[in-house]
Amino acid sequence: MRESSAEKLLLKGLKELSLSHTKDQVRLFLEYLAELRKWNKAYNLTSLKSDEEIVIKHFLDSLLYLKALPGRDAAVMDVGSGAGFPGIPIKIMEPDILMYLLEPSRKKAMFLRHVKRLLGLEAVEVIEARVEELKSPMVDVAVTRALFTVKDFHAKAGHLLREGGRLLLSKGPKVSEELTEIGDLELNWRVMTLAVPLTDIKRALVVVTMERGEKGLDDMPGSASDKTVHAPHICVNAECRLRKAGCRGFEGCPGFKARG
């Protein structure tokens, strides 16, 4: 059977991310894609229309979160899951994860339950509620995509994390503004700069650990397959609160400058 263009793109992206995979996992992604296209006509689940956009900007982009997960058997909550991003792609690649898909919209929650049944995903629970309403379950990791600021996500979802748990947020070029807002909070946080496969798009993956610790940033390689750590960076903005907290600068920050 000939590979579809979506399958070829997915395989190429998984290779760029250095993620090993099975034929069954690829099949699940393609079935997920087909259902997303079908349901999108009536439920408007995503503004992305082409298979190429969905594979790259939803599937592969979601898999960047794997770089910051603490283990393959973690309990993870996808807050504001929508059509299942990043939760379902993460679950497909790491089936031992206990995944909670939190989504207040009834239509989207219905789609998530349908996809769970169709793909035969085990250890997945769809919760139809807002994160502020929850007192449980307690999880190791809470993830979200472009739904909250770092400060708001900490305030709304932090109570659901176990000691040492992590908040993971995918951000764009303006991440430095959000990090400035949390400068006065006693949080242990870092930023991983990652590239979306098959594009020149950069993501700032913010990792907040729920325990007291030194604030700072760890600039990571620009792509998942790049094993060479970038040269040390410095911040040239003497007035930046992040610099005063120990930040060395990171790509996308106005004060960023590579050390010569």
Secondary structure, 3 states (H helix, E strand, C coil): CCCCHHHHHHHHHHHHCCCCCCHHHHHHHHHHHHHHHHHHHHHCCCCCCCHHHHHHHHHHHHHHHHHHCCCCCCEEEEECCCCCCCHHHHHHHCCCCEEEEECCCHHHHHHHHHHHHHHCCCCEEEECCCHHHCCCCCEEEEEEECCCCHHHHHHHHHHHEEEEEEEEEEECCCHHHHHHHCCCCCCEEEEEEEECCCCCCEEEEEEEECCCCCCCCCCCCCCCCCCCCCCCEEECCCCCHHHHCCCCCCCCCCCEEECC
